[in-house]
Amino acid sequence: MKSKYKLWLIPVAAILVLGLFKGAIWSSSKPQQQPGHVHTVMTAEAVMVDKENTLVLTGSIEARNEAVISAKLSGKVSKVMVENGDLVQAGQPLVLLENTEYKNGLTNARAVLKKAEANLHSTRLNYERIEQLYREGAVAQKDFDDIQTALKVAEADVEAAAAGVANAQESLNNTTVTSPINGVVANRDVTTGEVINAGKPLMMVEDISSVYAVVNIEQKYLADIKPGLPAEVTVDAYGDRKFKGQVAVINPSVNKSARVFETKIKVENKDHLLRPGMFAQVVLKIGKPEKVLAVPREALTGKQGLYFVFVAEGDKVKRQPVEIGQLIGKFVEIKSGLVEGQQVVVTNVNKLKDRDKINITPRQED
């Protein structure tokens, strides 16, 4: 099977530890069993159950889209408009820089433009007058050439002055640092009164309306992974709550050091519960369910990493080593050690020893 079973052993081990602990308390509070004591137990049958053909992976949550916020100008911060965790919209002001110098620069640039426009207007009128005289033969060629040149210079001066105004306006605009995207503010690293350099990262804005669960796929599983493949994502913060997602991006280039392919599962996150950096477990369904042998979880006991069940044989039990697989609802997969139909003890298993006598009572079904 292509499923990874090791991750499922953790909850199995936890169940066993709890069971052994309870057994120890019980045994310490009761007198020692006398030879020939008969244990009253219930049994259940080892049966075939459906097991999903899944691939279990671990990874982390990252924002689907994020922006590093920095200022285009150097200057002193006059106000920081947001805190970490604030929701912001594209175009919303985040940081303000002192702008008096830039306002003055814009005023001067506009004055230069007005002067250049006035000169152009005067030069154009003069050009029209001299052009008429030139056509009448009353002005020499040199005088007409001179006024043509003057007109071109005046037009160029206006263009340069207009560019100066645009640049000054742009600089003034850049004293307000805005968000380029909708998202959540993170990693704010700027304070009021601080003098900053152009390009210094001030904060992040992360769009987490949907996120990626990023995992690494081994080469042997790559053929089973396709865009659109459904996935279930869980994070420690929300226990067993499952977030639905699907494979969105498969990096076609292998990580040369680990020989794995980075894969991103898109998960809708309208409530913003999933946050970048969270540890995540991803379950990918890569095939149809298959039938496997299983017994109820409570039938299992263990010691030093080995697992056992007690098989009912007439009025006695046999302590049977088993190899386990993954948890399947209320059952645990048995990979070896049992066959279908065998009866295993599901109560008082921590009180039993190999070849103990038993009295079987009917089991009440859930």
N, C-alpha and C positions, 0 to 999 in steps of 0.2 A: 504494500500500500504506500501511497505517496503522502499520507498524513504524518505529521510529526507527533509521536506519542509522548515524548519526554515531558512536554509542558503539562500534559494531563496527569502525570504522576504526582505533581505537587499537591492538588486537592485530595488525591487518593491517600497520600502519605499523611495529610492532615487528619483525614477521617480515621486512619489507623491509630495515630498517636492519641486522638481523643478517646477512641475505643479502649486502647490499652490502659490509658490513665484511669478511665472509669472502672475498668476491670480490676486494676490494682487497688482502688479504693474499696470496691466490693469485697475483694478477697481478704483485705486487711480487717474488714469489719465483721467477717463471718468466721466461724470456727473451721478448721481444716476438714476437707471432705474425708470421710472414712472410706476405706477400701470397699469396693462393691457399690458405692453410691451411684444412683441412677439419675441422670440429668434429664429434666423435662425440656424439650426443645421443639422448635418448629423448623420445617424444611421447605425448600423451594427447588424447583427443577432448573437445571441448566438448559437454557433455550436459545434459539436463534433469533436475533433482533436485527433491525436495520441500522446500519452505521453510515453516516454521511461520508462521502469521499471528499475530504477536505484537506487543505494545506493551511497549517497554523503558523503564523509568522509574527514577529515582534518588530516594532518600528517606533516612529514618533510622528506627532502632529506638526504640520507646518502650514503657514498661511498660504492660501492659493495665490494671493497677490500682495505685495508689500512694497513700500517706498521708504528710502532713506531720506530724511528731511535735513536739508542744510541751507545756509544762506548763500546767495550769490555775491554778497558784499561783505566786507569787513566792517565792523562797527560795534557800538555799545547797545546791549539789549535794554530796551525801555520797558517791555512787558512780555511775559509769557502767558499765553491765553488758555493753555490746556494743561491737564494733568494726565498721568498714566491711567489708562482704562476709559478715557473719554471717547465717546463716539463722535466722529467728525465727518463732514461732507467735503467732497472735492471743491476746492476754491475757498474753503474756510480758513481765516487767519489763525496761525498757530503761534508765531513769534513776531514782535514788533521791534524794529531797530530805531534809534534816534535818527530823525530825518530832516532836521533843520537845514543842515548843509545841502541836502539834496533838493529841498524846496527852493532855497536860494539859487542853486544851480539851474533849476527849471525856470525861475523868474528871469535870470540873466539870459538864458538861451532864447526865451520868448522875445526879449527886448532886441537881441541881435537879429532875430527873424523879422521883426517889425521894421527895423532899420533897413535890412536888405530888401524887403518888399517895397518900401518907400523909394529906395534908390532904383529898383527895377521899374517901378511905375514912372518915375521921372525920366529914366533912360529910354523907356519905350516911347514916351511922348516925343522926346528929342529925336529918336530914331525915325519916327513917322514924319516929323517935320523935315528932317534932312533928306529923307528918301524922296519926298515930293519935290524938293528943290533940285535934287540930283537928277530926277527925271526931266525936269525943266531945263537942265543944263546950267543951273545957277550955283552948283556946288561941285568942287573938284572930286575926282575919284578917291584921293587919299582921305578927304574928310568923310566921305561915305563909308570907306573901309574902316576908319577909326570908330565911327558910331556903331557899325556892325559888331566890331570887337567888344566895345563897351557894353552892348546889349547882351552878348553871350556871357561876359564876365558877371553882369548883374544877375542874369538867370542862374548862373552857377552859384553865386553867393546866396541866393534864396534857397537853392537846393541844399547847400551845405548847412545853412542856418536851420532849415526844417529838420534835417537829420540830427542836428544838435539838440533841438527841442525833443525829438523822439527819444534820443539817448538819455537826456535828462529825465524825461518822463518815465522811461524804463527803470532808471536807477532809483527814482523815487518809489516806483511800484515795488521794487525789490527790497525796500526796507520793511515791507510786510511779507513775511514768509508764510505761504499758504500750503494746504494739503493738495496733492495732485490726484488723490483718490478718496473714495469713501472708505472708512475703516475705523480701527481702534488705535488710540495712541499707546505706544509702548517704548520703554527704554529712554525716557526723557532725560536728557543730560545737558540742560541749560537753565540758567537762573537770571532773574532780573538784575541788571547792573553789570553783568559779565561782558567783557570785551571779547568778541569772537572773530575768528578769521574766516574768510570766504571758504566754503567747502567743508567746514568742520561739521560732522554729523551731530545733529541736535536731538533727534528722536527718530522713532520709526512710526509709520502708520501702516497697520496690517489689516487687509480686507479679509475678515474671517466669516463672512456670510456663508461661504463654503470653504472647506479646508481640504488639505491632502493628508492622508495617512501614508507615510513614506516607508516602504519596506524594501528588502533586498531579496531577489529571487535567484535561487541556484540554477545553474545552467540546465540541469536535468529536468527541472519543472517548467522551463520556459515555453515549451510547446503547448502546455496546458493553459497558459495565461494569455488572454486576449482582451483588448479594450472592450468595455461593457460587461465584463465578467462580474457578477454580483459578489458582494463582500459584506461581512459584518465586522464592525469595529467596536472594541470596548476599551475603556480607560479606567485606571484605578479609582479616579475621583468619583465615578458613578457606578461602582460595583458591577452588577451583571447587566446593566442597561446596554442594549445593543443599538448602535447607530448604523443605518443602512448606507452602503456606498457601492461604487463600482469602479473597476479599473479604468483609469483615464489616460495615464502616460506610462509607457515602457521605454526606458532608455535603451536605444539599440546598441550602445557601446558598453562592453563589459568593464567592470572594475577590475583592473589587471592584478591588483594585489589580492583581492578576495575571490575573484572569478564569480561575481554576482552581478545581476542587472537591477539597477534602481527602478522601482515601480511605484507609481503614485495612485492611490485610491481616492477618488473625489467623494467627499461626504458633505451633504447639505448641513448647515449649521446656523439656521435662522435665529436660534436662541443664544448663540455665542457661548455654548457650554464647552465646546472643544477649543482649547487654546494652544497656540504654538509652543512646542517644547514638551508637551505631555507625552508620557510613555503610552504606547498603544499596542494592543494585540489585535491582529487581523486574521479572520478566518475566510478563506477563499474556497468556494464550492467548485471543485474541478472535475466532478464526474457524478455518475448516478450512485445512489446508496447501494451498499452490499450487505449481505447477510453474514453476521458473525456470531460466535457463541458467546453468551454472557450469563452472568449470575447477578442477583441483587447485591448492592454495595455492602450491605451488612453481613454478607457471608464471608467477606474477606478479612483476613488477619495477616499480620506480618511481623518479621523480626530480622534486624540487621540487613535490611534491603531485600529480603526474600519474602515472598507472599505465599499464603496457604489458604485452603478451605478445608472444612471437615465434611467428608462424604459419608452419608448414612449407609451403612451396610448391615441390614438386619437390625439388631438391638445394640449395635456398637457404631463408633465413628472411626474413620480413617483420616489421619492428617495428611492432606494431599498438596504437594508443592504445585504452584501454577505460575504461568507467565501471563502477566496482564497487559492489556492495551489501554485504550482510552475510556473515559467515562462517557456513558450514553444514557442520559437522563438518570433514572434510579438504578441503572445497571452499570457493571464494569465488564469490559471485554476480556475474555479469556482466550489467549492465543495458543496456549498448550497446557496439558495437565488434566483436562476433563473432556468428556464427550457429551453430546446432546442427550438429555433425558436423565442424567445422574442427579440424585437428590443431595443437596448441600444444606448444612445447618445454617440458619439465619438468626437464631437467638442464642444467647449465652455462649457465644463462640469463644470469649476470653476466659471462660471457666473450664473449657474442654482440654483434654490431653488425648493423644493418640490411643485408640482402643477403649476409650471410656464408654460405659454403658449409657444408653439413652432411652427415653420414652417420648415418642413423637406424638405431638398434639396437632390437630388441624390448624392451618395458618389462616388467619383472617385477612382476606384480600383488601387492598386499599380501595 
